[in-house]
Amino acid sequence: MLRRIRYFFEMIRFSHTIFALPFALMSALLAWQSERRFQWIDLVGIIVCMVFARSAAMAFNRFVDRRIDALNPRTSKRHLPSGKLSTFAVWSFTFIASLGFIAATALFLLANPPNPWPIILALPVLVFICAYSLAKKFTALAHVWLGVSLMMAPIAAWIAIRGLNDLKIPLVLAVAVLFWVTGFDILYACQDYNFDREQRLHSIPARFGIRRALRIALACHILMLIDLLILWYTCPQLGNLFLCGVVAIACLLGYEHSLVHPNDLARVNQAFFHVNGVISLGLLGVTVAQLLIHW
Protein backbone atom coordinates (compact mmCIF):
# COMPACT_ATOMS: atom_id res chain seq x y z
CA MET A 1 0.00 0.00 0.00
CA LEU A 2 2.80 2.42 0.88
CA ARG A 3 4.54 1.65 -2.42
CA ARG A 4 1.29 2.26 -4.30
CA ILE A 5 0.83 5.61 -2.56
CA ARG A 6 4.41 6.50 -3.48
CA TYR A 7 3.66 5.66 -7.11
CA PHE A 8 0.75 8.11 -7.12
CA PHE A 9 2.92 10.87 -5.65
CA GLU A 10 5.62 10.15 -8.22
CA MET A 11 3.09 10.09 -11.06
CA ILE A 12 1.72 13.56 -10.29
CA ARG A 13 5.22 14.91 -9.56
CA PHE A 14 4.01 16.19 -6.19
CA SER A 15 7.30 18.01 -5.61
CA HIS A 16 6.49 20.23 -8.61
CA THR A 17 3.76 21.84 -6.52
CA ILE A 18 6.46 24.36 -5.60
CA PHE A 19 6.04 25.95 -9.02
CA ALA A 20 2.52 27.35 -8.56
CA LEU A 21 1.82 27.26 -4.82
CA PRO A 22 4.36 29.96 -3.82
CA PHE A 23 2.74 32.40 -6.26
CA ALA A 24 -0.71 31.62 -4.85
CA LEU A 25 0.66 32.29 -1.36
CA MET A 26 2.31 35.52 -2.55
CA SER A 27 -1.04 36.73 -3.84
CA ALA A 28 -2.72 35.68 -0.60
CA LEU A 29 -0.12 37.58 1.44
CA LEU A 30 -0.74 40.73 -0.57
CA ALA A 31 -4.50 40.30 -0.15
CA TRP A 32 -4.22 39.78 3.62
CA GLN A 33 -1.89 42.73 3.95
CA SER A 34 -4.20 45.03 1.99
CA GLU A 35 -7.13 44.04 4.19
CA ARG A 36 -5.09 43.95 7.41
CA ARG A 37 -6.90 40.74 8.24
CA PHE A 38 -5.83 37.09 8.25
CA GLN A 39 -8.03 33.98 8.50
CA TRP A 40 -6.68 30.47 8.91
CA ILE A 41 -9.56 29.05 6.86
CA ASP A 42 -8.30 31.04 3.86
CA LEU A 43 -4.78 29.62 4.14
CA VAL A 44 -5.99 26.05 4.61
CA GLY A 45 -8.47 26.39 1.74
CA ILE A 46 -5.87 27.78 -0.67
CA ILE A 47 -3.33 25.04 0.07
CA VAL A 48 -5.88 22.20 -0.10
CA CYS A 49 -7.43 23.51 -3.30
CA MET A 50 -4.03 23.94 -4.95
CA VAL A 51 -2.95 20.40 -4.06
CA PHE A 52 -6.18 18.79 -5.24
CA ALA A 53 -6.45 20.84 -8.45
CA ARG A 54 -2.87 20.16 -9.49
CA SER A 55 -3.15 16.47 -8.59
CA ALA A 56 -6.29 16.10 -10.71
CA ALA A 57 -4.74 17.91 -13.68
CA MET A 58 -1.48 15.92 -13.55
CA ALA A 59 -3.25 12.57 -13.19
CA PHE A 60 -5.53 13.44 -16.11
CA ASN A 61 -2.46 14.38 -18.13
CA ARG A 62 -0.85 11.01 -17.45
CA PHE A 63 -4.09 9.23 -18.35
CA VAL A 64 -4.52 11.11 -21.64
CA ASP A 65 -0.84 10.77 -22.61
CA ARG A 66 -0.41 7.11 -21.65
CA ARG A 67 -0.09 5.85 -25.25
CA ILE A 68 2.19 8.71 -26.30
CA ASP A 69 4.34 8.19 -23.21
CA ALA A 70 4.69 4.49 -24.06
CA LEU A 71 6.17 5.38 -27.46
CA ASN A 72 8.56 8.03 -26.18
CA PRO A 73 11.86 6.56 -24.85
CA ARG A 74 12.10 9.45 -22.35
CA THR A 75 8.70 8.71 -20.80
CA SER A 76 8.19 5.00 -21.46
CA LYS A 77 9.03 4.12 -17.84
CA ARG A 78 6.31 6.32 -16.38
CA HIS A 79 3.79 4.60 -14.16
CA LEU A 80 1.04 3.91 -16.69
CA PRO A 81 3.20 2.73 -19.63
CA SER A 82 5.31 0.56 -17.33
CA GLY A 83 2.26 -0.99 -15.65
CA LYS A 84 3.05 0.23 -12.14
CA LEU A 85 -0.41 1.81 -12.07
CA SER A 86 -3.52 0.75 -13.98
CA THR A 87 -5.66 3.06 -16.09
CA PHE A 88 -8.56 2.41 -13.70
CA ALA A 89 -6.44 3.44 -10.71
CA VAL A 90 -5.27 6.64 -12.40
CA TRP A 91 -8.76 7.53 -13.62
CA SER A 92 -10.15 6.89 -10.12
CA PHE A 93 -7.42 9.08 -8.62
CA THR A 94 -8.28 11.85 -11.09
CA PHE A 95 -11.97 11.65 -10.20
CA ILE A 96 -11.33 11.66 -6.45
CA ALA A 97 -8.88 14.57 -6.68
CA SER A 98 -11.38 16.53 -8.78
CA LEU A 99 -14.13 15.97 -6.21
CA GLY A 100 -11.68 16.91 -3.48
CA PHE A 101 -10.90 20.20 -5.21
CA ILE A 102 -14.55 21.13 -5.68
CA ALA A 103 -15.35 20.15 -2.09
CA ALA A 104 -12.38 22.14 -0.78
CA THR A 105 -13.67 25.34 -2.38
CA ALA A 106 -16.63 25.09 0.00
CA LEU A 107 -14.22 25.87 2.86
CA PHE A 108 -14.38 29.52 1.87
CA LEU A 109 -18.08 29.53 2.75
CA LEU A 110 -16.86 29.22 6.36
CA ALA A 111 -14.88 32.44 6.13
CA ASN A 112 -16.11 35.70 7.63
CA PRO A 113 -17.82 36.90 5.53
CA PRO A 114 -18.61 33.77 3.45
CA ASN A 115 -17.10 33.81 -0.03
CA PRO A 116 -19.08 31.89 -2.69
CA TRP A 117 -16.78 32.74 -5.62
CA PRO A 118 -14.37 29.78 -5.25
CA ILE A 119 -17.14 27.19 -5.43
CA ILE A 120 -18.81 29.06 -8.31
CA LEU A 121 -15.60 29.09 -10.35
CA ALA A 122 -14.33 25.63 -9.32
CA LEU A 123 -15.68 23.58 -12.24
CA PRO A 124 -14.69 25.99 -15.06
CA VAL A 125 -11.18 26.27 -13.61
CA LEU A 126 -10.84 22.50 -13.28
CA VAL A 127 -12.00 21.90 -16.85
CA PHE A 128 -9.54 24.46 -18.21
CA ILE A 129 -6.47 23.16 -16.40
CA CYS A 130 -7.26 19.56 -17.32
CA ALA A 131 -7.86 20.50 -20.96
CA TYR A 132 -4.20 21.49 -21.22
CA SER A 133 -3.43 17.78 -21.66
CA LEU A 134 -5.24 17.82 -25.01
CA ALA A 135 -3.72 21.07 -26.31
CA LYS A 136 -0.50 19.68 -27.77
CA LYS A 137 -2.54 17.52 -30.11
CA PHE A 138 -3.77 20.57 -32.02
CA THR A 139 -1.75 23.72 -31.16
CA ALA A 140 1.85 24.75 -30.62
CA LEU A 141 0.53 27.19 -28.03
CA ALA A 142 0.13 24.34 -25.53
CA HIS A 143 2.95 25.95 -23.51
CA VAL A 144 0.87 29.12 -23.22
CA TRP A 145 -2.12 27.03 -22.15
CA LEU A 146 -0.03 25.61 -19.32
CA GLY A 147 1.11 29.12 -18.44
CA VAL A 148 -2.48 30.34 -18.27
CA SER A 149 -3.38 27.32 -16.11
CA LEU A 150 -0.72 28.22 -13.55
CA MET A 151 -1.38 31.95 -13.75
CA MET A 152 -4.81 31.17 -12.33
CA ALA A 153 -3.14 30.34 -8.99
CA PRO A 154 -2.47 33.93 -7.81
CA ILE A 155 -5.78 35.15 -9.22
CA ALA A 156 -7.72 32.36 -7.52
CA ALA A 157 -5.95 32.94 -4.19
CA TRP A 158 -6.81 36.64 -4.31
CA ILE A 159 -10.45 35.95 -5.19
CA ALA A 160 -10.65 33.39 -2.37
CA ILE A 161 -9.77 36.15 0.09
CA ARG A 162 -11.11 39.37 -1.42
CA GLY A 163 -13.60 38.25 -4.03
CA LEU A 164 -13.51 40.24 -7.26
CA ASN A 165 -12.26 43.44 -5.59
CA ASP A 166 -9.10 45.23 -6.77
CA LEU A 167 -7.82 42.55 -9.15
CA LYS A 168 -5.03 44.70 -10.61
CA ILE A 169 -2.27 43.37 -8.32
CA PRO A 170 -3.03 39.63 -8.75
CA LEU A 171 -3.43 40.10 -12.49
CA VAL A 172 0.03 41.68 -12.79
CA LEU A 173 1.52 38.85 -10.72
CA ALA A 174 -0.40 36.30 -12.80
CA VAL A 175 1.04 37.65 -16.06
CA ALA A 176 4.53 37.14 -14.62
CA VAL A 177 3.61 33.53 -13.87
CA LEU A 178 2.25 33.14 -17.41
CA PHE A 179 5.52 34.19 -19.07
CA TRP A 180 7.67 32.30 -16.57
CA VAL A 181 5.84 28.99 -17.01
CA THR A 182 5.54 29.36 -20.78
CA GLY A 183 9.29 29.97 -21.01
CA PHE A 184 10.44 27.04 -18.93
CA ASP A 185 7.91 24.68 -20.51
CA ILE A 186 9.33 25.54 -23.94
CA LEU A 187 12.80 24.70 -22.59
CA TYR A 188 11.51 21.39 -21.26
CA ALA A 189 9.79 20.54 -24.56
CA CYS A 190 13.09 20.82 -26.44
CA GLN A 191 13.91 17.33 -25.15
CA ASP A 192 11.10 15.88 -27.27
CA TYR A 193 11.85 17.80 -30.47
CA ASN A 194 12.46 14.73 -32.64
CA PHE A 195 9.68 12.66 -31.06
CA ASP A 196 7.08 15.43 -31.40
CA ARG A 197 7.90 15.91 -35.07
CA GLU A 198 7.72 12.16 -35.73
CA GLN A 199 4.37 11.83 -33.94
CA ARG A 200 3.03 15.12 -35.36
CA LEU A 201 2.55 16.59 -31.92
CA HIS A 202 2.50 20.36 -31.55
CA SER A 203 5.07 22.37 -29.62
CA ILE A 204 7.15 25.51 -30.10
CA PRO A 205 10.39 23.49 -30.61
CA ALA A 206 8.68 21.14 -33.09
CA ARG A 207 7.32 24.06 -35.09
CA PHE A 208 10.21 26.54 -35.02
CA GLY A 209 13.23 24.39 -34.20
CA ILE A 210 15.24 24.23 -31.01
CA ARG A 211 17.36 27.32 -31.62
CA ARG A 212 14.34 29.60 -32.20
CA ALA A 213 12.46 27.94 -29.35
CA LEU A 214 15.26 28.85 -26.95
CA ARG A 215 15.03 32.45 -28.10
CA ILE A 216 11.26 32.47 -27.58
CA ALA A 217 11.74 31.04 -24.09
CA LEU A 218 14.30 33.74 -23.31
CA ALA A 219 11.89 36.43 -24.55
CA CYS A 220 9.18 35.03 -22.26
CA HIS A 221 11.49 35.23 -19.26
CA ILE A 222 12.51 38.79 -20.09
CA LEU A 223 8.81 39.68 -20.19
CA MET A 224 8.40 37.98 -16.81
CA LEU A 225 11.10 40.20 -15.33
CA ILE A 226 9.51 43.31 -16.82
CA ASP A 227 6.18 42.29 -15.32
CA LEU A 228 7.73 41.77 -11.88
CA LEU A 229 9.16 45.30 -12.13
CA ILE A 230 5.67 46.56 -12.94
CA LEU A 231 4.37 44.70 -9.89
CA TRP A 232 7.06 46.32 -7.73
CA TYR A 233 6.22 49.76 -9.12
CA THR A 234 2.44 49.47 -8.75
CA CYS A 235 2.24 47.64 -5.42
CA PRO A 236 3.05 50.00 -2.52
CA GLN A 237 3.72 47.10 -0.15
CA LEU A 238 6.74 45.98 -2.17
CA GLY A 239 9.96 47.87 -1.62
CA ASN A 240 13.70 47.63 -2.24
CA LEU A 241 14.04 44.12 -0.83
CA PHE A 242 11.57 42.80 -3.39
CA LEU A 243 13.45 44.69 -6.11
CA CYS A 244 16.66 42.95 -5.04
CA GLY A 245 14.76 39.67 -5.33
CA VAL A 246 13.81 40.50 -8.92
CA VAL A 247 17.47 41.17 -9.72
CA ALA A 248 18.41 37.80 -8.20
CA ILE A 249 15.72 36.10 -10.30
CA ALA A 250 17.18 37.74 -13.42
CA CYS A 251 20.53 36.17 -12.54
CA LEU A 252 18.91 32.77 -11.97
CA LEU A 253 17.09 32.95 -15.29
CA GLY A 254 20.34 33.86 -17.01
CA TYR A 255 21.96 30.83 -15.41
CA GLU A 256 19.01 28.65 -16.47
CA HIS A 257 19.39 29.62 -20.10
CA SER A 258 23.15 29.12 -19.95
CA LEU A 259 22.50 25.45 -19.11
CA VAL A 260 20.59 24.75 -22.31
CA HIS A 261 22.09 24.90 -25.79
CA PRO A 262 20.69 23.78 -29.16
CA ASN A 263 23.29 21.02 -29.40
CA ASP A 264 23.36 20.13 -25.70
CA LEU A 265 20.08 19.44 -23.89
CA ALA A 266 21.57 17.19 -21.21
CA ARG A 267 20.95 19.72 -18.44
CA VAL A 268 17.35 20.62 -19.29
CA ASN A 269 16.01 18.85 -16.21
CA GLN A 270 18.43 20.76 -13.99
CA ALA A 271 17.29 24.02 -15.57
CA PHE A 272 13.63 23.00 -15.39
CA PHE A 273 13.28 21.83 -11.80
CA HIS A 274 16.16 23.03 -9.65
CA VAL A 275 16.48 26.60 -10.92
CA ASN A 276 12.75 27.25 -11.21
CA GLY A 277 12.13 25.76 -7.78
CA VAL A 278 14.62 28.24 -6.32
CA ILE A 279 12.94 31.08 -8.24
CA SER A 280 9.42 30.37 -6.96
CA LEU A 281 10.40 29.68 -3.35
CA GLY A 282 12.91 32.52 -3.33
CA LEU A 283 10.40 35.06 -4.58
CA LEU A 284 7.92 33.92 -1.92
CA GLY A 285 10.58 34.27 0.77
CA VAL A 286 11.52 37.77 -0.39
CA THR A 287 7.85 38.79 -0.46
CA VAL A 288 7.31 37.50 3.09
CA ALA A 289 10.36 39.40 4.34
CA GLN A 290 9.32 42.56 2.50
CA LEU A 291 5.79 42.50 3.89
CA LEU A 292 7.07 41.91 7.42
CA ILE A 293 9.23 45.02 7.06
CA HIS A 294 6.33 47.00 5.60
CA TRP A 295 3.90 45.78 8.27
N, C-alpha and C positions, 0 to 999 in steps of 0.2 A: 504493500500500500504506500509506504514512504517513497519507494522508487517511482511508483506511478505518479505520485504528487510531484516529485522532482521533475519528471518528464513534462508535466503540464507547465511548470514554471519555466523550464528550458524552452518549450515550444513557443510560449508567448514572449520570450526574452524579457522576463520580469524586470531584470536590471536596467533595461532601456527605459523604464518609467522615469528615470532621472532626466530624460530629454524634455518632457512636457510639464511634469509636475512642478518643478521649480518656478516656471513662468506663471503657472496658475497661482502658486503661493505668493509670488511677487505682486500679481494683480490684487490678490486678496489683502496683502499687507497695505497696499496703497489705498484700497477701499476702506479698510478698518481705520487707517490713519486719517483719512479725509472725514470720516464720520466720528472719530474719537470714541469708537465703541467696538468692543470685541465680544464675540459669542463663540463658545466652544462648539456649539452645534454646527456653525458655519464651517469651522476648520475640519471637523470630523466628516461632514457631508461632502466637502470638496475633495478630500483625500479618498474617501470610499468611492465616490462617483468616478474620479479619475482612474482608479485602479480597475474598477469593473468595466468602464467604457473601453479602456485600452485593451484589457484582457479579451473582451468580446471581439473587438476589431482585429486583433492579432490572430486569435483562434479562427475567425472567419477567413482571414487571409491565408492561413495555412490550409484550411479546408478547400478553398477555391483553387489554390495553386498546387494542390497535391500532385497532379499529373505532370505539370510543368517542372516542379521540383524534382520529380523522379528522373526526368530526362537531363537535368542540369548536373554535371559532375560536382559543382560547388555546393549544391543543395540536396543531393540524392540521399544523404545520410540523415536528413531531418526526420522528425518522429513519425510522420505519416508515411512517407516513401519507404522508410526502413522497417515499418511495421511495429515500432515501439508503441504507437497509439493507433487505435482503430478509427475509421471515419465516424462511426457512431459515437465513440467517446469524445472526439473533438467537436462534433456537431452538438452533442449534449452539453459540453462545456460552454460552447458559444451561446447556446440558449439560456443556460443558467446565469452566465455572466451578464447577458443582456437584461434578463429579468432583475438581476441584482442591481444593475445601473438604474433602471427605471424606478425600482423600489427605493433606492438610496436618495433619489431626488425628492422623495416625500419627506425626508428629514428636514428640509428647509421650511416645511409647513409648521414645524415646531419652533421656529425662530420667533423672535419678538421684534417687529410684527411678522406674521406668517408671510412667506414669499412663495407664490404659486408658479412663478416663471420657470424654475428648473423642471418641474414635472410637466409643464405645458410644452417645453422645448425638447424634452428628453428623447422622444421617438424620432423627430426629424434629425436631431444631431446624431443619434445612433445610426440611422439609415445612411447618412452622408459619410460618416467615417468608415463604415463597413464597405460602402460602395467603392472606396479607393481601390480595393482588391481587384475590381473589374476594370479599372481605368486603363491599365497598361495594355489591355487587349484592343483598345481602339484609339488611344491618344498618347502622344509623346509628352503631354502635359500632366501625366500621372504624378510626377514629382511635385508639381504645383498643387495637385489635389491633396497629396499628403501634407504639404505645407499648410493648406487651408484647414485640414483636419486638426492639425496641432495648434494652429493659431486660435482655434475655438477655445482652447484651455484658459488663457487669460480673460477672454471675453465672458466665458461661462462663469468663471470664479467671481468676476465683478458683478455680474447679474445675480448670482446666488446671494450676494451680500447687499447690493444696492438697487437691485432691479434694473430698470432701463434708464436710470438717472446718470447723467454726466458720463457718457460712454467714450469721450474723446481720449482719455488716458489709456484705458484698456485697448482701444482700437489701435493706437500708436504702438503700444507694446506688442499687440497681436501681429501687426505688419512686420515687425522685426523678427518674430518667430517664423512667419511665412517665408521670408527670404532666407533665414538661417537654415530651416529644414529643407527647403527646396534646393539650396546649394549643397548641403552635405548628402542629400539623397542622390543628386546627380553624380557626385563623387563615388558614392557606393555603387551606383548602377554601372559605372565604367568596367567593373569586374565582369559583367555579363554581356559585354559588347558583342562578342562573336555569337554567343548563344542567342541573344535577343534577335539578331539579324537572321540567324538560321531559322528560328521559330516564328519569325515575323511578329515579334512582340515590339511594343512601342516604348521608346525611351529617348531622352535627349542624346545620350551617346550613340545609340543605334541610328538615329536620324542624322546627326551632324558630325559624327566621328568623335573620338576621344579628345583630341586636341581642342576642338571647339567647345566640347562639353565642359572641359576644365575651365575654359575662359568664361563660359556662362555661369558656372558655379562660383567663380571668383567675383563676377559682377553681382551675383545675388548676395554674397557676403559683404561686399562693399555697401550695397544698399541697406543691408541689415545694420551696419555701423552708422550709416547716415541716419537711419530711423531711430537708433538708440540715442544719438545726439539730439534729435528732435524731441524725444521723450525727456531727456535731461533739461532741455531748454523750456519745455512747456509745463513740466511738472514741478511746482515750487518745493515739493518735499525732497527732491533729489539735488544734491549739491556736488561739491568738488570730489568727494570720495567716490560717488557713483561715476563721475567723469573719469577718474583714474581707472575705475573698473572697465570702462569702455575702451580705454587705451590698452589695457592688459588684454582684453578680448581681441582687439585688432592684432596684437602680437601673436596670440594663440591661433587666430585664423591664418595669419601669414605662415606660421609654422605648419599648420595643417596642410596648406596648399604646397608647401615645400616638400612634403612627404610623398606627394602623388605626381607622377610624371607620365606622359603618354606612353613611354616605352617601359615603365616600371610601376606596376600597380600592386606590388607585393605588400606595401604598407597602408593600403586603403583601410583595412580594418582598424589599424592603430589610429589613423586620422579620423575615422568615423566614430568610434566609440570613446576612446580615451580622451582625445582632445575636446570633443563636443560635450562629454560628461563634465569635464573641468569647466567649460564655458558656462553651462547651465547652472551648475551648483555654485560656481564662483560668482556669477552675477546675482544669484539669490543671496549669497552671503554678504556681498557688498551692499545690496539693497537693505538688508536687515540692519547692518551696521549704520548705514546712512540715516535710516528712519529712526534708529535709537538716538543718534546725535540730534536729529531734527526735533524729536519728541521733547 
